[in-house]
Amino acid sequence: MGHHDDADFTATWAAHDLGEVVVSARQVHDRVLELGHEIAVDYAQSPPLLVCVLKGAINFMADLMRAIELPVEVDFMAVSSYGAATKTSGVVRIVKDLDLDLAGRDVLIVEDVVDSGLTLNYLRQYLGARNPKSLEVCALLLKVGEQRVQQSLKYVGFSIPADFVVGYGLDVNERYRNLDAIYTFTGQA
């Protein structure tokens, strides 16, 4: 945890809006490699289709897919449940749908953060209706105590407190996605 150390903190433009380092760049890097290895072992016989949930999971997806030593395929979908607010509304809109057919495929949803679980629950039902062989979730972050629906997450990078966080793909109004570490956000949304 601790405060900013030089290894993590290069973004002077963001400093005034950021609190503690929740997950350091080194921790993220190491954990993503571990997750990639686990996935490669688990799916050795049937490389998965990785479904990146835009935009928050872009950094995670880019690093994770390179850590999986299998011929994975990737696709992208965008859902909107936040609008400009920092709390989820529970109302989900599909902004961009998948291009690939899921029927008979092992599908792994790659998510940045699971908080209420409402969006993910919707996504599971929506994608599950397309007859994948299996449908699992790999989430970088799980916010402890925020779940409103029970989730079975096959892979979780880190369990974190329910603070609002930014960095490594996570944003406030499209900013801070390009930070290497994950920080609490202390500014005005």
C-alpha positions as CSV (number, residue, x, y, z in Angstrom):
1,M,0.0,0.0,0.0
2,G,1.9,3.0,1.3
3,H,2.1,6.4,-0.5
4,H,3.5,7.1,-3.9
5,D,6.9,5.7,-4.6
6,D,8.9,6.6,-7.6
7,A,8.4,3.3,-9.3
8,D,4.7,3.9,-9.5
9,F,4.3,7.5,-9.6
10,T,5.3,9.3,-12.8
11,A,2.1,11.0,-13.6
12,T,2.5,14.4,-12.0
13,W,-0.5,15.7,-14.0
14,A,-2.7,13.4,-11.9
15,A,-1.1,13.6,-8.5
16,H,-3.6,16.1,-6.9
17,D,-6.5,13.7,-7.6
18,L,-4.9,10.5,-6.4
19,G,-4.7,9.0,-2.9
20,E,-3.0,5.8,-1.8
21,V,-1.6,3.2,-4.2
22,V,-4.0,0.3,-3.9
23,V,-2.1,-2.1,-6.2
24,S,1.3,-1.2,-7.4
25,A,2.5,-1.5,-11.0
26,R,4.8,-4.4,-10.0
27,Q,2.0,-6.2,-8.2
28,V,-0.3,-5.9,-11.2
29,H,2.4,-7.1,-13.6
30,D,3.3,-10.2,-11.4
31,R,-0.3,-11.1,-10.8
32,V,-1.3,-10.9,-14.5
33,L,1.6,-13.3,-15.3
34,E,0.2,-15.7,-12.7
35,L,-3.3,-15.5,-14.0
36,G,-2.1,-16.0,-17.6
37,H,-0.2,-19.1,-16.5
38,E,-3.3,-20.5,-14.6
39,I,-5.5,-19.9,-17.7
40,A,-3.0,-21.6,-20.0
41,V,-3.0,-24.7,-17.8
42,D,-6.7,-24.8,-17.3
43,Y,-7.5,-24.3,-21.0
44,A,-4.6,-26.2,-22.5
45,Q,-6.9,-28.5,-24.4
46,S,-9.2,-25.8,-25.7
47,P,-7.8,-22.3,-25.9
48,P,-10.5,-19.8,-24.9
49,L,-12.0,-16.8,-26.6
50,L,-11.2,-13.8,-24.5
51,V,-14.0,-11.3,-24.3
52,C,-12.7,-7.9,-23.2
53,V,-15.3,-5.6,-21.6
54,L,-14.4,-2.1,-22.9
55,K,-13.1,0.2,-21.9
56,G,-11.9,-0.5,-18.4
57,A,-10.4,-3.9,-19.2
58,I,-8.2,-2.8,-22.1
59,N,-4.9,-2.6,-20.1
60,F,-5.6,-5.9,-18.4
61,M,-6.7,-7.6,-21.6
62,A,-3.5,-6.5,-23.4
63,D,-1.2,-7.8,-20.7
64,L,-3.3,-10.9,-19.9
65,M,-3.5,-12.2,-23.5
66,R,0.3,-11.9,-23.8
67,A,0.7,-13.9,-20.6
68,I,-1.4,-16.8,-21.9
69,E,0.8,-19.2,-23.9
70,L,-2.0,-20.5,-26.0
71,P,-3.5,-19.5,-29.4
72,V,-6.3,-17.5,-27.8
73,E,-8.7,-15.4,-29.8
74,V,-10.0,-12.0,-28.6
75,D,-13.1,-10.1,-29.1
76,F,-14.5,-6.9,-27.6
77,M,-17.8,-5.7,-26.2
78,A,-18.7,-2.4,-24.6
79,V,-21.4,-2.0,-22.0
80,S,-22.5,1.1,-20.2
81,S,-23.9,1.0,-16.7
82,Y,-22.2,4.1,-15.1
83,G,-22.9,7.0,-17.4
84,A,-20.7,9.7,-15.9
85,A,-21.5,8.7,-12.3
86,T,-19.0,6.8,-10.1
87,K,-21.7,4.5,-8.8
88,T,-23.3,1.9,-11.1
89,S,-27.0,2.4,-12.0
90,G,-27.6,-1.3,-12.6
91,V,-29.1,-0.4,-15.9
92,V,-27.0,-2.0,-18.6
93,R,-26.8,-0.9,-22.2
94,I,-24.8,-2.9,-24.9
95,V,-22.8,-0.2,-26.7
96,K,-20.7,-2.6,-28.9
97,D,-21.5,-6.3,-29.3
98,L,-19.2,-9.2,-30.2
99,D,-18.2,-10.0,-33.7
100,L,-17.5,-13.7,-33.2
101,D,-19.9,-16.6,-32.8
102,L,-19.8,-18.1,-29.3
103,A,-21.5,-21.4,-30.0
104,G,-19.5,-24.4,-28.7
105,R,-16.6,-22.1,-27.6
106,D,-14.9,-21.8,-24.2
107,V,-15.4,-18.2,-23.4
108,L,-13.6,-16.2,-20.8
109,I,-15.0,-12.7,-19.9
110,V,-12.1,-10.3,-19.0
111,E,-13.4,-7.6,-16.6
112,D,-11.6,-4.8,-14.9
113,V,-13.6,-4.6,-11.7
114,V,-16.5,-6.4,-10.2
115,D,-18.4,-4.3,-7.6
116,S,-22.2,-4.7,-7.5
117,G,-22.0,-7.6,-10.0
118,L,-25.1,-6.4,-11.7
119,T,-23.4,-5.7,-15.0
120,L,-21.5,-9.0,-15.0
121,N,-24.7,-10.9,-14.1
122,Y,-26.4,-9.3,-17.2
123,L,-23.4,-10.1,-19.4
124,R,-23.4,-13.8,-18.3
125,Q,-27.0,-14.2,-19.2
126,Y,-26.6,-12.3,-22.4
127,L,-23.6,-14.3,-23.6
128,G,-24.8,-17.5,-22.1
129,A,-27.8,-17.4,-24.4
130,R,-25.4,-17.9,-27.3
131,N,-24.6,-21.5,-26.4
132,P,-20.9,-21.3,-25.5
133,K,-19.4,-24.6,-24.3
134,S,-18.3,-22.8,-21.1
135,L,-18.5,-19.2,-19.8
136,E,-16.2,-18.0,-17.1
137,V,-14.9,-14.7,-15.7
138,C,-11.4,-13.3,-15.1
139,A,-11.7,-10.1,-13.1
140,L,-8.6,-8.0,-12.2
141,L,-10.3,-6.5,-9.2
142,L,-13.1,-7.6,-6.9
143,K,-14.5,-4.9,-4.5
144,V,-15.2,-6.6,-1.2
145,G,-18.6,-6.3,0.2
146,E,-20.2,-4.6,-2.8
147,Q,-21.8,-7.6,-4.4
148,R,-25.6,-7.4,-4.8
149,V,-25.7,-10.7,-6.7
150,Q,-23.7,-13.8,-5.9
151,Q,-20.8,-14.2,-8.3
152,S,-18.6,-17.2,-9.1
153,L,-15.5,-15.8,-10.5
154,K,-13.0,-18.3,-11.8
155,Y,-10.1,-15.9,-11.7
156,V,-9.6,-12.8,-9.5
157,G,-6.5,-10.7,-9.6
158,F,-7.0,-8.7,-6.3
159,S,-9.7,-8.3,-3.7
160,I,-9.8,-4.6,-2.7
161,P,-11.8,-2.3,-0.4
162,A,-14.9,-0.7,-1.9
163,D,-13.1,2.7,-2.5
164,F,-13.4,4.3,-5.9
165,V,-10.2,3.5,-7.8
166,V,-8.5,4.6,-11.0
167,G,-5.6,3.6,-13.1
168,Y,-4.6,0.6,-15.3
169,G,-7.6,1.1,-17.5
170,L,-10.0,2.4,-14.8
171,D,-11.2,5.9,-15.3
172,V,-13.1,8.9,-14.1
173,N,-14.7,10.7,-17.1
174,E,-12.1,8.9,-19.4
175,R,-9.1,10.1,-17.5
176,Y,-6.4,8.1,-15.5
177,R,-6.7,4.9,-17.6
178,N,-3.1,5.3,-18.6
179,L,-1.6,5.1,-15.1
180,D,0.4,1.9,-14.5
181,A,-0.7,1.4,-10.9
182,I,-4.2,1.5,-9.3
183,Y,-4.9,4.3,-6.9
184,T,-7.8,5.5,-4.8
185,F,-9.4,8.5,-6.4
186,T,-9.7,11.6,-4.1
187,G,-10.6,14.3,-6.7
188,Q,-14.0,15.5,-7.9
189,A,-15.7,13.2,-10.4
